[in-house]
Amino acid sequence: MHFHRYRSRLWAATTAAAAACLAVTTLTAPAANAEPADNPAWGKELPPTDAPTSRAYDLIVENSDKGYAPRGGECSKEVHARYWAYGPDGKVYPTWHPPKDPSGCTFGHEHGDDPRQSELFSAVDWPTFGYTAEVQRDSSPEYSHRHEDHVGHKVMVVNNDPVREGDDGTSVFPPTNGRILATCDVLLKFHQGTHSADAFTNNVHELIYNNRCTGSNNGQTTEARYTALIPLGRPGGFGGTDCPGPFLGAGFKQVGTAEPADSPSDTKSLGRLITDASCVQAIREGKTHFEPLTGTYVPFGDTDLHEFWFADVTVSTSQLNFNIAPLFYVLNPSRYFDSGKPGNIGRQVDLCYDVNVQGQYCDQVRRQGGQRIAWDDVRSPFNGGLRQFRPGNFTVRNSGPTTVYTDVYGRNASTQPFEGSIKQYFSGNSSNPLYVRGTTKDWAANPSDRIHAPN
């Protein structure tokens, strides 16, 4: 695939979708006790005082930079902590909540789509944020732990997504002709923080992936419910975007040591592609790049300060072949990499006060005038809310048991549970790989939700 051309066309598609917006899983690890009943008081009551809590839940209750720190006028920690669910291990986990509580207060961040909208929700229930990290914490030494921040957990729901013959994802817009091979229902949760330095070095991020595809001709169902800390590229650094290019994935910037230090590497995908200061310099200097949609050279601008996260995941045994190759694309992150700034973090919104940086986002900032807008101000358009989640390639071929156990990284598949394992589910046989399109949306588009970075 020619990714330099793919990026330009992908940008056009996501921009169009954004403009329109603006005018796995049943997982189990071996446990001695049965999973408790679901939480009927979701959003209304705190968990029982004797209920064991996960580290992910503790983080949102404690004072932690990875938890929830409400500002004046935002929902209290107590209100936020009412949104929880039991995990397969019987512990309490944070889960999806709306950007605004029914009482009227807002949380300042969003977690994407309401999972209850999914046709899979009745089967898979609430996503439990941080479950894989908890399994890892309970079964591995401390140096192998991974704890992700709360606001980065994002949910995507698509129902009846048509998969067309010949679609491999290289075109920006889904094909409108061609035989429909299947329709797919997808409910996934992915952790993608785009406000902190975390992803500069850390390549493993939690994915909860549920997908059920039904064939158009024979009605055959292919289904996967999968959760793991998936690697996206190599640990310790990241790849370059198409700004300044010359293409997606050019080069690798080594930054530091990943957390955990023994994080596995993904060498099949392009991994995490993050904007750095060289893109900012290209914008300031008025450098141009070829735009295939117009057939002309256009200058780089603030809409090129984006991030692409690619992955390629496989679970394989003598009887099972499961593969997905998703793309998680963020058009308006609040950060970029700059080794000359504290924590290596540059802020996109600060660039808008440089007359040499042009684009629709900075135009929006400049029109507001008055006091300089901070990176975490609700008025900043760089809040990480405009995303495209593509489930991408999907293959299941399984002639064995539907239940398989893996470690937290989705490796070492076994038909029997083992210490530190997660229960996965794979059913059916794909005659051909399916490409699932997913969705593009601005989840921070509603001004009354008052979404701001960190988000």
N, C-alpha and C positions, 0 to 999 in steps of 0.2 A: 504494500500500500504506500502511496506517495503522501506522507503525512504533512508535508508543507502545503500541498494543495488541499488536503483534507481539512486542515485547521481553518483555512480561509473560508471554505464552504460551510464548515461547522459553525463558524462565527456568524455567518449570514443567517443560518437557520435559527440559531439561538437568539440572535438579536430580533428576528422577526417574531419569534414566539414571545420574547420578553415584551416587545411593543404591544402585542395583542393582550398580554396580561395587564399592561399598564393603561390603554385607551379604554434464624430461619427456623420464625422457624420454630418447630416443636423440637427443642433441644433437650437432651438429658445427659447428665453425667451420672455415673453410678452413685446411688444414694441409698442410705439405709432406710430412710423414711419416704413414704409416698409424698408426692407434691401436694401442698395444701390446695384447698379450693381457691378459685380466682378471687380477686379483690372486688367485692360488690360496692365498696365505698370509694372507688377510684375518684380522686379529685375532691372528695368530701371529708375524709377522715385520715388521720395518721395511722400507721400500722399498729397492731397490738403491741403493747409494751414488752411482751415476752417473745416477740418474733425476732429471729436472728436476722441481722442486716448485712448486706454486702458492703465491700469497701466503696463501690460506686455510690451506694446510697449514703454512706457515712460522709463522703466528700461533699454532697449537696447540703448536708446538715451542719457540718463543721465550717470553720473559716479557712477555706482553701482556695488557691488561685485556679484549681481545677473544678471547683464546685459552683455554687450560686451565690453571687454577691449583689443583692438588690440595692438599687439606688433609691433616693427619696421619691416617693410616689409609686414605686413598683411593688409588686406582691411581696409579702414577707417570706422569710425562709419557711415558716410554718405552713403557709398556704402552698408554697412550691413543693414541700415535702409530702403533701397529700396525694401527689400523683405517683403512684408506685404499683408494682405488681410482684407477685411471687415468681421466683425463678424455679427451674426444674430441681434445684437443690433445696428448695424450701425457704430460701433466704429472700429478703425484701430487696428489690432493685428499683431504681428510678426508671420511668418509662415515658412514653410520649405524653405531652400535654399541649393544649392550645396556647397560642401566644398571649391570649387574654383569658383570665379567669372569669367565670360567670359573675363574680362580684363586681367586675369592672376594672380591677387592677391588671397591669400588664407585667410580663416577665422580662421583656427586653431582648429575648432571643426566641428562636423558633426551631422546631424539630422536624419541619417538613410536613408531609401529608398525615392526616388522621388515619391510623391503621384500620379503624373501624369501617372505613370506606371500601376496604378490600374484600373481594369475594372469598379470599382465603382466611379472613380474620377468624371465622368460627372454628377453623381447624388449627390455627397456629397461635391465636391469642396475642396479647400485648408483647412487643419486643422488650426484652430485659436488657437495658443498657449496662454494658460492662460485665456480662456473664462470663465471657471467655477469660477475661482478666482474673475473675474470681476463681475459676477452675485452675488457672495457672498459678495463682497465689496459694491455693490449697495444696498443690502437688509439686511445686518446684522451689528451688532456693530463691532467696530474695533478689539476687542479681538477675534473675530471669523474669522478673515481674514487669508488667506493662499496665499503667493506669492512665487512661485517656480522660481529657476534660469533659465536663458535662455538655457544654453547649454545642460541641462538634457532632453529636449524634443526630443523624438526619434520616428521615423515613421517606420512602417513595412508594406510591401505590399506582399501579395501572391495571385496569380491567379490560379484558377482551382486546388486547393489543394484537392487531393482525400481523402475521409474519408472511411475507411474500417471497415467492420463488425467485431466486437470483439476487436477493438483497443481502449484501455482505457488509453494509454499513459505510461503504466508501462514499456514497452520495449523501449530501447534506439532508435533502428532503426525502422522506420515505417514498418509494415508488408507488404510483397510483395504479399501475397496471401490473399484470402478472398474476399468476394463480396464488390464492391464499393457501398456504400450506397448513397453517394452524392459527389459533388464537390463544393468547397467553395471559394469565393473571399473575402479576408479580407484586409481592410485598417484601421490600427489603429495607434494611437499616444499615447505613454505613457511617463510620466515623470519619469526618473530613473537616478538621479544624483549619481555617485559613486566616487566623488572626495572630497566632503565636509562632514561636520558633520551633515548635514540636516537629513538624514535618520536614524541616531542613535536614534533620539527621535520622528521624524515626520512620522506618518504612513499613512497620506492621500496624494495621488498623483493623478494628472489628467490623466484620461483615455478617449480618444475619440475612440470609437469602432464601426466599420462598418463591418458587415458580412452578406453575402448573399450565402445561400447554396441551390443547386438545386438537387433534388432527381434523382437518376439514373434510376429508373423504371418509375415513373409517371411524372417526370419533375416538381413536386411541389416545390415551392420556399418558403424558410423560411428566414426571413431577420430581422436584428436588426440594428438600428442606435442609439447609446447610448453614452451619455457623463456624467461624474460625477467625483468628487473627491472621489476615492474609497479607503477604508481602507485596508491596508495590515498588518494584525496582530494588536497588541495592541499599543496604543500611549505610548510615554515615554521611549521606549526601543526597543530591538530586540532579536531575537532568535539566537541560535548557529548553525553553519554549521556542516558538518561531520568532520571538522578538529578543535580540536582533537576528536570530536564525543562525545559519541559513535554512534550517528545517527543524521540525519537532524532534526533541531528543538529542540534539547536538551537544556533545561533551558531557562530562560528569563533574560536578563541583563537590569535592570532599570538604565537609564542614567539621565533623567531629565524630564522637562515639555515639552509636545508637542506643536506645533503651528499649528492650534489654540489649546488652552488648553482644549476646549470642543470637540476635535476630536472624532468621533465614533470609536468603537473597532470592529475588525473582529476576532471572535473566532472560525470560521469554517475552516480557512486555517492555514498553518504554518506561514504566514506572512513574514516579512523581516528577512532573515537569513544572518548575516554579520560576516565576519571573525574578530577575536579579537587576542589579544596578546598571548592567550593560544595556538593558532594554530602556531604562530611564534615559541614559546618555544618548541612545539612538533617537529617542523621541525629541530630546532637547536639540539635537543637531539636525533635525528635519530629515533623517534618513527615510528611505522609502522601501517598500517591498511590493512584489508583484501580487496583484489581486486577480485570481482566475475568473471571478464572477464578472468583472468589468473588462478584463484584458488590459488593465493599465497598472502603472505603478502609483501607489498611494502612500502618504507618509504614515509612519507609526504614530499612534495616539494612545490616549488613556484606556481605550477599549482593548488594547493589546497587553494590558497588565493582568493577565488571566493565568489560570492554572489548569493543567490536564493531569489527571491521575489515572494511569492505566494499570490493569492487573491481568494475570493469566493464571487461573487456578485449575488444578487437576487433582482428582482423587481416583486412584487406580488400583485394582486388584485383578486377579485372574478372571473374575466374573463381572467386574464393574469398570466402566470408563465414564467419569463425570468431568466435564470441562465447561468453564465459563470464562469469558474475557470481557469484563465490564470496563466502562469508561465513566469517570466522575469528573465533570468539567465545571469550574467555577469562573464566572465572568467578572465578578466584582469583589475579589478578596480585599481585605483591609491592609494586607502586608505584602512586602516584597523583600527579597534578600539583599542586604547591603552590609558588607563586612566592616564598613567604616562607621556604622551606627551601633549604639548600645544594644546588646543582645542580637546583633546582626539583623535587626528589624527596621526596615524603612516603612513609612506609612504613605499609602497612595494619596490620601487626601491632602497631605502636605505639598505634593507636587502641583496641586491646582493653584498654588500661589506663585508659581513660576510661569511667566508669560509664554515661555517656550513650550509648555506642555499643553496640548490642545486635545479636545474631545468632548463628547456629550456629557460625561460625568463631571468633568471640571467646569464645563459651562454651567451645569446645575449648581455647583458649589459657588461659583463667582456671582451668579445672579442673586444669591442670598445676601451678599455684602455684609457689612457690619463686622462683628467680632470674628476672629479667625476660628474656623470649625476644627475641633479636635477629632482625632481618628475614631474615637468611640462615641461621638455625638450622634444623636438620632437623625440629624440633618445630613450626615454624610451618606452619599450613595454607595460607598465602599463598605458594605456590611455582610458580604458573603451570601446574600439571599438569592441571587440569580444563578441558578444551577441547571445543568443538564445531566441527568442520570441515565446512562444507557446500560441496561443489563447485558447487551451485546450477545456474543456467541453463547449458545446453550446446547449442550449435548449430554444425553444420558443413555447409556447402553448397559443394562443390568440383567444378567441371567441368574443372579444369585439372590440372597436375602435382601429385602428392602432396607433393613436396618444395618447400618455400618457404624463402627466407632472409630474416631480419629483422635489424635492429640489436638491441642489448641491451635496448631498451625495447619490443621487439615491433613496431616501426614500420618504414616504408620497405620493405615486402615486395617481394621480387624472386625470379624463378625462377633467378637466377644468384648465386653467392656473391660477396661483396665484402668489403673490409677491415672487420673488426669485426663480421662477420655471424655469426649462429647458425642452424644448420639446424633447421627445423621440419618436422613431418609432419602432413598433414591428408588424410583419406580418407573418402569417402562423402558422402551427402546426407541431412540430417535433413528429414523431411516437416514436423515441427513442433519447436519448442524443447522440450527435455527438462529436467526439474528433478531433479537428482541429490541425494539427501538427505545422504549421507555418514554421519558417526558422531559420537557424543558419548562421551567416555571420560575417566576420571581416570588419566592415564599415570603418576602418582606415587602410586598407591593402595597399592602393596606396601611396607610399612614396611621390609622387609629391603633394599630398593634405596637407602634413605637419600637420597632426593631432597631437595634444598633449593635455595632461591634463592641465586645467580642460576641460573635454569633456562629 
